Amino acid sequence: MLALIEAFPDHVLRDNDTWFRTVKTDATYNVACMHAVLGEREQALDALEAAFGLGFKNREVLEKDAG
C-alpha cells in the first residue's frame, strides 16, 4: 500500500499545490495506522517514517491515535 502512495509522481505535486502534498502526507500516515491496527509493526514504522519525511506534523492526531 505504501508503495502505491510513493509511486504517485512528485512532478504532479507542484511546489505551490499544498492540497496534493497534504493528501499524500495524510494518506501515508493512514497507511501507517492501518499497518499498526493489523499488527504489522515494521510496515507501520516504515510508513510513519515516510509520513514524517513528507511533512506530517500533526502532533494532536498522533497523540490521539497512539492513545
Sequence and secondary structure as in RCSB ss.txt:
>XXXX:A:sequence
MLALIEAFPDHVLRDNDTWFRTVKTDATYNVACMHAVLGEREQALDALEAAFGLGFKNREVLEKDAG
>XXXX:A:secstr
 HHHHHTS GGGS TT HHHHHHHHHHHHHHHHHHHHTT HHHHHHHHHHHHHHT   HHHHHHHH 
